[in-house]
Amino acid sequence: MNEFVRMTAVELLQGYKDKTFSPVEVTQALLRQISRCNPVVNAFNLVDEETTLEYARGSEQRYQDGSPRGLLDGVPVAIKDVFLTPMWPTIKGSKTIDPASTLGKEAPAIAALNRHGYVPLGKTTTPEFGWKGVTDNPVDGVTRNPWNPDKTTGGSSGGSAAAVPLGMGPLALGTDAGGSIRIPAGFCGLVGLKPSFGEVPHWPSSPFGTLAHAGPLTWTVSDCALLMNVLTEADSRDINAIPRRNIDYREAVKGEPQDLLKGLHIAYSGSLGYVQLDREVEESVRAAAHLLQSLGAEVTEVAPGFDDPLAPFGHLFYGGAANALRNIGKRQRALMDPQLVAVAEKASQLSMLDYLAAVNERMALCERMANFHRKYDLLLTPTLPITAFKAGREVPEDWSSTRWPSWTPFTYPFNLTGQPALSVPCGFSSDGLPIGLQLVGRRFDDATVLRAGQAYQLAAPLTDKRPALFTAGAAEGEKA
């Protein structure tokens, strides 16, 4: 039981293939881990054990018949509560959504997972409509960090990010319109990929438009690559999806670190030229840059040369929040996160010229980064300039700004550009909180981002270290 909740998806699949254990045994162990750990961190807002075990029994039967389905048969997956699931409601942390109205509908990611025989574990928490970089909402309350429940998970994919380190699921789905996969991955000490825009089909279209990406949260880069092989399958409902390239991401991350890094030119920027960093974050990410260099990559300390694009991001992102609320009346708005209502109402006053000016700045940033990557394969930065702060707050105490993007300066620029960006754990602060490094690649070069992330994780694995709550939960399971 203890071993099942520690296993990666790759390890689970090998065990199923060898008939060492079954999807039902694994799923039962994960559900027990959820029952022990979720009351502390509030990662899942919906757990339906009967339905989950029904999927697991179907997978078990396919293995017994010698006909497993696809790439993930029997692997449990946690689902952020913004993805439409036909059997479960999708309310996006909001009292304004009729749960029944969402049933019977299936997002592309869920359809792809189903084609590959996944086991759905339940729905995970999000701030209302995924609007901010921490996770709390009027329906589910506050989601807490697995390493220290007094701290935030970050967001908006905070529930998915809290689940994986605690062994409540080896794989999880998230979305990212300003850092919402990478922020909680950084704060919670796991791997999170924002794929290139259009690489993973997503439907219905996000109210945040072309800032929004769907992607994986996992314990290892290898598992991330595995899940990408599934999520990138074609789905005609996403009009922004690029033509399928049938890249085998699992194959792309095979090899020794030196082989994976051979020939790569990496730019390292600890500040992007304008960010103030926590000292321990700076030291950990700089050490990661040195390690990559020692393994054979050519690493140059250089900033990409753009000014902070917070203003254009704010216009586009909060314009998306206003878009999400456009059909919600005054009575229903009284049921919502008041800060979401406030930013949406302010953004609704933006003019068309304000919006187009932000688009112009976005295009200039895209051009700047395209030129930058003519010389450098990757840009290495911290994922975040700080470690996790007090749960239930949008910003740290005594912070100079009241809005969340002010402490996520390394993430939102690359939503504007649509580039792939991966967060990988690279250390811990003196008070035991995770630190993440971010690897940013050329648009549609997700494979190189994953290659470098895999090389780093193989050379500096932190995967054997789990939160204290995980260990306590596993020990209780063994006693049971």
N, C-alpha and C positions, 0 to 999 in steps of 0.2 A: 504494500500500500504506500509506504513511504517512498519507494523507488518510483512508482508510477507518477506521483506528482512532481518528481524531479526530472522526468524524462522530457527530452525534446520531441518534436513531431517526427524527426528523422529516426530517432531511437524507437518511438512507438511503432512506426511502420515496419521496422525491421523485426520487432517482437511479434507483430501480427503475422508477418510473412513466415517467421520461424515457428509460429504457433506456440510461442513461449507463454503468451497471455492473450487475452481477448479484448476487443473494444468494450464489452460490457464491464469487465473487471476494471479497466482503466477509467471508464466513465463513472462508475460507482465510487471509485477512490477520489476522483476530482469533485464529485458532488458532495462527498463528505468534507473535503477540504474547503469547499465553498461554504458549507454550513458552519464550519468552525471559524473561518477567517472573515467572511463577509460582514458579520455583525460589527466588526471592528473598523473596517475600512469603507464599507458601503460602495463596493465596486459594481455589484449586480443590482439592478432594479427589478429584474424579472428572472425567476428561476422556476422552471416547470419540469420537475424531475421525471414525470411520467412520459412526457413527449421526448425529452432528451434520451431516456433509456429506450424508447421505441426506436429511435434512430440508431442507437448503439446495437440493439438486437438485430436490426436489419443488416448492419455492417457485419456483425458476427456471423450471421447466416451466409452472407456472400463469401466470407473467408472459408467457411466450412464447405461451401459448394465449389471452392476453387475459382471463384469469379469476382475478385475484388474490383471495385469501381474506381477508375481514374487514379489520381496521384495522392489522395488524402483519405482513402477509405478508413473510417473508424477514428480519425483524429478529431478530438473535440476543439471547437472554436468559440470564443466569446465574441459577441456582436454588439458594437456600439449602437445605442438606441436612436440612430438616425437612418439605419439601413432597413428598408422594408422587408419584413419576414412574413410569409403568408400565414403562418400558424400563430404568430404572436403580434400584438399591437406595437406600433411605433409612435411614441408620443413626444420624443425629442425634449423631454424634461419640461413639458408645458401642459398646463391645465386647459389650454385653449384648443387642443386637438381631441377630436372624438376618437377614442381608441378603435371602435368598431369600423370606422371609415378607412382604416389602414389595413385591415385584414384581407387576405387573399391576393396581396400584391407582393412582388418579389424584386428586390434590387439586383442589378447585374452581378454584383459580388456574391450575393446569396445564391443566385441561380448557378453561378460557376462552382461555388462550393458544393452545392447539391449534386451537380453533375459528377463531382469527384468523391461523393460518399461521405461528406463530413458529418460530424455529430455536433449539433448546435447546443451550446451550454446554457444560453440565456442572453438577456440584453444587459448591456453595461451603461453606466450613467454618463451624462453629458450636461453641461450647462444649457439653459434653455436655448433651443435652436443652434447650439454650438457656438454661441456668440463671444465667448471670452476664453482667456488662457488659464483659467482655473475651473474646477468642477464642483458646482453646487447649483441647485435649481429649486423652484417652488414645490415640486412634487416629491423629490427624493431626498432633499437636504444636502449635506456636505459629504463629499468623497475625500478620503484621507490617505496619506502616503503610507505605503507598506513598510517603509524603513523607520518611520516615526509618525504615528497617527495624529500627532499634534500639528503636523505640517501638511501643506497642500500637495496634491498629486500633479498640479498643473492641469492644463486642459487644452482643448475641450474633450480629448479622448481619455479623460482621467480614469474612468471606470475600467476601460480595457487595459490601461497601463498599470493600474493597481493589481489587476487580476494575475498577470503573468508572473511577476517575481514571487508571488505567494503560492504558486503551483495550483492556482484555481483554473488554469487552462494554459496549454503550451502556445497557442496561437490566438490572436485577437485582431479584430478589425477596427480601424480608426479613420477619421477624416482630418484634413489639414487645410485651412484657408488662411492661416497666418502663423502656423507653427503647431497646430493642434494634435499632430502625431509626435513631432520632435520635442515639444516642450514637456509633455508628461513622460516621454521616454527618457529625457535628460534628468528630470527630477526623480524618477522612479527606478533608474538603473537598468534599462533594457534597451533593445534595439528597436528603432522606429524609422521607417522609410516613407518619405513623401516622394512618390514616383514623379517622373516627368508628367506635366499636364497632358492628359489624353491617353497615357499609357494604360491606365486602369479605367475601364468604362464605369460611369456613375450615372444613375438615373433614379428618381427625377433630378433635374438640374438643381444645383444648390442655389439658394437665394444670394449667395456670395459670388455667383458667377464663375468666371475663369480663374479666380483665386483658389478655388476649392479642389482638393485632390483626395482620392480614397487610397488607403494603403495599409500595410501590415505593421503590427506590433508583436515582437517575438523575443524569446530569450537569447537566440543566437542568430548570427548573420546567415548561417546555413538554412535555418528554418525560414528566415525572411525570404531567401531566394526561392525556396520551395513554394511558399505561399504566393509569391509573385508569378510563378509559372501557372498558377490557377487563376489568379485575379486578372491577368492580362488577356484572357480569352475574349474573343469578339462579342459585342452585344450591340445590335443596330439601334437600340433606343437612345444611346448617347451620341448626339450629333457632333460632339467635340472629340470623340475618340479617334485616335490616329489609326491608319491601317495596321492590321496585326503583322508583327515581324517574326513571331514564333521563336523568340529568343529563349534559349534554355538557361535560365539564371542559375539553376543548380550546377550546371556544367561550368558556368562562368566563374564560380567560386571554388572550384576544385584546384588543389595544388598546395605547395608549401608557400609560406609568406614571401620568401625571396622571389619565387616564380610569379606570384600574383602581382608583385610590385615592380617587376622588371620593366624598365623603360618609362615608368611614370614620372611626370614632372608635376610636383605638388607645390602650390603656393600656400604658405602658412601666414595667417593674419590673426593675431590674438585680439584685435580690437576693431577691425575694418577701417581703422584710421580715426574713429570717433567714439568708441565705446569704452567706458570705465569698467574694469573687471575686479571681481573678488580675487584676492591674491592666490588663494588655494586653487581656484578655477584656472587661473593663468598658468600656475606651475604645473598642474596636471596635463593641460592641453599642450603646453610647450614640451613636456616630457614625451607626450605621444608623438609630436612632430619629430623629435630627436630619434625615437625608436623607429619610426618609418624610414628615416634617413639611414639609420644603421642597417636596416634590412635591404637597402638597395635603391629606394626611391630617391629621386633628386628633389630635395626640399629647399625652397627659397622663401625667406621671410619677406613678404611684400603684400601691401594692401591692394584690393582691386580698383581703388580709385574712384569711388562714388560717394556722394554725400548721403547722409541718413535720409532714406525715402519714406520717413514716417508720415509726412503730410499727404502725399498721394495715396499711400496705403490706407490711411485713415479715411479719406474721402471714398475710396472704392469699397473698403470693408464695411464701414458704418453705413454707406449707401446700401450695401447688401442687407444689413440689419433692418434698415427702413423698408427695403423690398420685402423682407420676410414678414413684416408687420402691416403691409399695405392694406390688407383686407380684414384686419382685426380691429374691431370697434372699441370705443372707450370703456364699455362695461367689461369686456374681456381683458383689456389691457390692465385693468385694476387687479387681475389675478396673476399678472406676470412679474418677472424680475424687474423691479422698478428702474434699475440701472440700464437694462436692455431697452426699456421704453424710453428712457431719457436720451440715450445715444441715437436711437432710431428717430426720435422726434427732431433732434438737432440736425441729423443728417438729411432729413426730409426737406430742410430749408436750402440745401445746396442747389445751385443753379446747374443747368446743362453745361454751361461754360466751365464751371468748377469741375464737373465730372470729366469733361474732355481735356482740361488742363492736366488732371491726374493721369488720364490715359496717355497723354503726350509724355509725361515724366516716366511713366511705366515703360513706354516704348524706348525711350532713351536709355533706361537702365538695362533693358534687354539687349540693346545694341552694345552697350559698354561691356556686359558680361560675355557676349558672344566674341567680342574682340579679345577680351582677357583670356578666354579659353582657347584662343588660337595658339597661345604660348604654354598655357598650363592645363594639364588634364583635370586637375582637381584643385579646389580651394578648401583648405582645412581651417576651421574656426572652432571656438567653443560652441556648444549648443545653446547655452545660456550664460549670462555673465555672473549669475548668482546661483546659490543652492536653494532648495525649497524653503519657503517661509510659512508663516502661520496659516493653518487651514481656515477657510471661511472668509478670506479676504481676497480682494481683486489685486491688490498690490502689497508689497511689504510694509510693515509699520515704519512710520516716519519717512515714507518715500516722497519724492519730489513731485510726482504726478499721480493722478487718481485713476488712470486707465492702464489696462494690462499691457498694451504694446510697448509701453515705456521700459519694461524690463525684458522684452524679447527681441532685442535689436538684431540678433543673428538669424532669426527665422523668417520674418515676414518679407525681407527683400527678395527671397527666392520663391515666394508665392507670386510676387509680381512678375518674375522672370519665367516661371514655369519649369525651372530646372529641378533635377532630382537631388534630394538632400537626405542624408542618412545620419541619424544619431546613434552613436555607439558608446557604451560606458567606458570611461578611461580612468576612474579612480573614485575616491571618497574623501570628503572633507574631514577635518579633525573631529567633528561631531557626528560622523557616520552617515552623512547624506551623499547620495550619488552625484557624480560629475560626468557630463557627457561631452564628447567631441562630435563635431559636425563635418561631414564630407559632402561637398557640393560639386556636381559634375556638369558637363555640357548637357544641353537639352537632348533627351532621348539616349543618353549614354548611361543609363541606370546600371548597366552591367559593370562598368568601370568603378562606379561608386561602391557597388557591392563587393567587387574584387578587393578594393583597398580596405573596406571595412572588415572583410573576412581575414585579410592578412594581419590587420591590427589585432583582431580578437584572438586569432590563433597564437600570436606572439605574446599577448598580454591578457590572457583570459581572466575574467572576473566571474565566470559563470558558476563557480563552485560556492560563491558567497551568496547567501540568501538572507532575507530579513529575519529577525528574531521571531516574529509572529509565524513565519513559515515553519521554522524549526519546532516551535511549540505545537503548532497544528499537526505536524507530521508525527510528533511524539505521542500526542493524544490518540491519533489514528492507530498507531502501533499497539497502544494499550487496549484500545477497543477491539 
